[in-house]
Amino acid sequence: MKKILAVGCAIISFSAFADFRRDTTFMQRMESYRTPASEGVRNMFEFNADSVLAASLAFDNSKVHGSDTSNDSRANISLNYAYGFSSLWQLGARMNYFSGLSGSNDHENFDVSVGAILNSVEDFTQSAYASLYLGAGWAEEFGPNTRDDLRFATLAVGKRFQLNNIGLKHLTYSPEIAFKNVSSTNSKALDYSQSIQFRILQFSVFF
């Protein structure tokens, strides 16, 4: 009888150990497929080809014979950051600043927008998404002395594609289509403008 009980206990223990091994293997596989969003990859910087090529900051000091020293500065800066605060949602902020010569007159443009991004899956790096940003700023032209105080609204849909297969772990390709509305609160030079933008060369960095 004791031998039978011992054999039964051994069989039950072996079966439990086998189930534990299967459960452990399953959990390990699930861990390997866990999304970056659930593992803390929540910070995202977004940029496109225009923002990279145009980004600049310059300070000039020049003097012409018979005149005083002239100081000038030029800047073209764009920042686009989003933070994943849940499994599907991101909160974002955008800032654009331009100061310098555009056409024949000096311009200064500035805007700040905040918004939210809804992702279709938890893995932000390969998710389809929709975003809505609202913001404000100004556009000033110093020759004619016109300044418009502006309001912005941008609605966009896009899809991110991982670039792991070419060795770029944290970089994703993220083309999108955006509808942008810009309106002026004082209508000095601009009443409103609406545009559909195809942002083909756009990328996101996740960490």
Solvent accessible surface area in square Angstrom, and as a share of the most:
residue,aa,sasa,rsa
1,M,169,0.76
2,K,173,0.73
3,K,166,0.70
4,I,123,0.62
5,L,102,0.51
6,A,62,0.48
7,V,88,0.51
8,G,27,0.26
9,C,82,0.49
10,A,61,0.47
11,I,111,0.56
12,I,123,0.63
13,S,67,0.43
14,F,149,0.62
15,S,54,0.35
16,A,59,0.45
17,F,109,0.46
18,A,27,0.21
19,D,59,0.30
20,F,129,0.54
21,R,140,0.51
22,R,148,0.54
23,D,87,0.45
24,T,46,0.26
25,T,55,0.32
26,F,119,0.50
27,M,107,0.48
28,Q,114,0.51
29,R,156,0.57
30,M,96,0.43
31,E,83,0.37
32,S,87,0.56
33,Y,170,0.65
34,R,107,0.39
35,T,33,0.19
36,P,32,0.20
37,A,1,0.01
38,S,44,0.28
39,E,106,0.47
40,G,41,0.40
41,V,35,0.20
42,R,59,0.22
43,N,38,0.20
44,M,1,0.01
45,F,84,0.35
46,E,16,0.07
47,F,68,0.28
48,N,45,0.23
49,A,32,0.25
50,D,108,0.56
51,S,26,0.17
52,V,85,0.49
53,L,151,0.75
54,A,43,0.34
55,A,60,0.47
56,S,61,0.39
57,L,109,0.54
58,A,27,0.21
59,F,153,0.64
60,D,58,0.30
61,N,109,0.56
62,S,62,0.40
63,K,133,0.56
64,V,107,0.62
65,H,186,0.83
66,G,78,0.75
67,S,54,0.35
68,D,127,0.66
69,T,65,0.38
70,S,60,0.39
71,N,113,0.58
72,D,83,0.43
73,S,52,0.34
74,R,104,0.38
75,A,10,0.07
76,N,42,0.22
77,I,57,0.29
78,S,49,0.31
79,L,101,0.50
80,N,27,0.14
81,Y,71,0.27
82,A,0,0.00
83,Y,95,0.36
84,G,0,0.00
85,F,105,0.44
86,S,37,0.24
87,S,52,0.34
88,L,60,0.30
89,W,104,0.37
90,Q,0,0.00
91,L,100,0.50
92,G,8,0.07
93,A,46,0.36
94,R,28,0.10
95,M,47,0.21
96,N,57,0.29
97,Y,57,0.22
98,F,52,0.22
99,S,23,0.15
100,G,9,0.09
101,L,115,0.57
102,S,51,0.33
103,G,74,0.71
104,S,103,0.66
105,N,38,0.20
106,D,76,0.39
107,H,36,0.16
108,E,40,0.18
109,N,55,0.28
110,F,56,0.23
111,D,21,0.11
112,V,62,0.35
113,S,11,0.07
114,V,94,0.54
115,G,16,0.15
116,A,32,0.25
117,I,6,0.03
118,L,76,0.38
119,N,3,0.01
120,S,72,0.47
121,V,70,0.40
122,E,73,0.33
123,D,9,0.05
124,F,1,0.01
125,T,8,0.05
126,Q,88,0.39
127,S,1,0.00
128,A,40,0.31
129,Y,13,0.05
130,A,41,0.32
131,S,4,0.03
132,L,87,0.43
133,Y,4,0.01
134,L,101,0.50
135,G,16,0.15
136,A,42,0.33
137,G,12,0.12
138,W,66,0.23
139,A,34,0.26
140,E,38,0.17
141,E,43,0.19
142,F,92,0.38
143,G,46,0.45
144,P,76,0.48
145,N,125,0.64
146,T,32,0.18
147,R,90,0.33
148,D,5,0.03
149,D,44,0.23
150,L,13,0.06
151,R,117,0.43
152,F,24,0.10
153,A,33,0.25
154,T,9,0.05
155,L,98,0.49
156,A,2,0.02
157,V,84,0.48
158,G,14,0.14
159,K,69,0.29
160,R,1,0.00
161,F,94,0.39
162,Q,62,0.27
163,L,30,0.15
164,N,82,0.42
165,N,136,0.70
166,I,115,0.58
167,G,65,0.62
168,L,76,0.38
169,K,153,0.65
170,H,93,0.42
171,L,40,0.20
172,T,1,0.00
173,Y,59,0.22
174,S,0,0.00
175,P,28,0.17
176,E,7,0.03
177,I,84,0.43
178,A,1,0.01
179,F,85,0.35
180,K,51,0.22
181,N,39,0.20
182,V,17,0.10
183,S,37,0.24
184,S,19,0.12
185,T,83,0.48
186,N,60,0.31
187,S,61,0.39
188,K,129,0.55
189,A,78,0.60
190,L,57,0.29
191,D,94,0.49
192,Y,132,0.50
193,S,48,0.31
194,Q,108,0.48
195,S,45,0.29
196,I,114,0.58
197,Q,59,0.26
198,F,133,0.55
199,R,47,0.17
200,I,99,0.50
201,L,106,0.53
202,Q,6,0.03
203,F,50,0.21
204,S,0,0.00
205,V,48,0.27
206,F,1,0.01
207,F,107,0.45
